[in-house]
Amino acid sequence: MSALPRLAAALLALALPLSAAAAGPDRAVARMLDQLGHAYEVDEDGDFRLVLGLEDERSQVVIVRSPVETFGSLRVREVWSPAWSAAGAFPVAVANRLLEASAGQKLGGWVRQGDYAVLVIQLPADAGAQALDDVIAYAAAAADLMELELGDGSDDY
């Protein structure tokens, strides 16, 4: 098999859903969130949905994904936080702003997930409670700032 088909097969394998999602919520994540005192709901995919209170009576949704993604010896978990949405194509100015913001992010980057602009941060799957808490706090703050920048001042996420 030449290098190009091997690369295509590897990329396809990365895009396929992992069986971990079917296994339900990750109990290790639940224990850490409980230890940290975070209130959460578990969605139909087994992911943890948190709503964090922020300054100025704002709030921000943060999702801690249960599935662990792997590549070689690397194992990572994703933390997501939405900031903006639109049906159809994102306006060029919004897409460019998200790309620019990704370059300056200390953690993670902006992606399109369906109709949503979502900050996605990947951290080692075996990260401890403090690292998870730091990532949750960062995701909430960064996504809320982007929501304020791109939106009309409302607090949708």
N, C-alpha and C positions, 0 to 999 in steps of 0.2 A: 504494500500500500504506500503510495507516495505521500509526501509531507502534507500536501493540501487536503486530500481526503481525511487524513488522520486528524488534522486541525479542525476540519468541519465536523467530524464525528465527536471530537472532544468538546467543541462549542455546543453542539446539539445536546450532548449529555449534561452539560452545565445548565441548559435551559429547561430540561425536563423536571417536573415536580419530584421532590424527594418523598420517599415513603414515610419519613418522620412526621410529615404533616398529618397523615392518616392515623398516627399513633396517639393523637390528642395532645393536650398541653404538656409542656416539659415541666416535670415536677421540680427540677432543680431551679428553674426560673421562678416558679411559684414560691418556693421556700425563700429565695433571695428577696423577692418583692414583699413577702410577708415580714421578713426580718427588717427590711427597710421601712416598713410601715406604709407602703403604697397601696391604695385601694385600686382594684382592677376588676375587669370583667374578662371572661374568656369567650372569644367569638367562635363561630362555627368551624373555623380552621384550626382551632386550638391555640390561637395567638392571644396575647395579653393586651388589653386595651386600657390605658390609663388616661385620666384627665387631670392634668396638673394645674393648680392655681398659680397665676403669675401676678406681677404688679399691675396696678391700675384696674383691678377686678377683671383681668383677662384670664383666659384658660387656654390650654393647648392639649390636643390629643397626641399621645405617643403610643405606638404599637411595638411591643417586644415580640418578635417572631419566635415561635417554638422550633421550627425546623433548623437544623444545623447544616450549613452548606460546607462541602469539602472540595478541596483541590489538592491532590498529592497529600502531604502531611498536614496541610492547613485545614483548620476547622473554625468556621466563623458563624456568628449569629447576627441577624440584622435587627436594627432598631429603626423604626420609621416614624416620621411626623409630617403630616400634610400641611401645606401653606396656601394653596391656590387651586382653583379648578376651572375648567371650561370644557364645554362639549365641543368636539371637533378639534381642529388644529390649534395649537397655542399660537397667539400672535408672535411675530418675529421678535418684537421688543422684549416680551416676557421670556421667550426661550433664550435669547441672548443674555438677559439679566441673570437667569438661572445658571447658565454656563459660566458667566463671569464670577458669580458668587461661589460656585463649586471650586474655582481655582483658589479662592481665598479662605475656604473653610478649613478650620483646624482638624475637624473630623468629618468624614463622610462627603457626600456630594448629592446634588439634586438630580432626580430622575423623573420621568413621566411614568406614572402607574395608572393606566386607564385614563380617566379625565383629570387626574390630580397631579400637581407638582409636589413631590414628596422628598424630604431630606432622608437619605438612607445612610446609616452609619453601620459599618461592620466591625465587630469586636471579636476577639478570640472567644470561642464557645466555652472555654473553661475559665473565663474571666470571673473574678469574684464579685461579691455584692457591691463593694465600693466602686469598682470600675463600671459596673452596670448602672449604678445610681448616677455617676458622673456623666455617662453617655445619655441617659434619660434626661437629665437636667440640661445638657448641651443641646440635644435635639429639640426639646421644648422651647428653649430660649431662641435658638437660631430660626426655627420654623415660624415662631410667632413674629419675630422681626421681619421675616420675608412676607408673612401674611399682611403685616401692616404696610410694608413698602409697596406691595403689588395690589393690595385691595383698597376698599373704600372706607377702611377704619372699623369695619364690622369684625366680630370675633366668631367666625364660622367653625374654626377647628380648635 
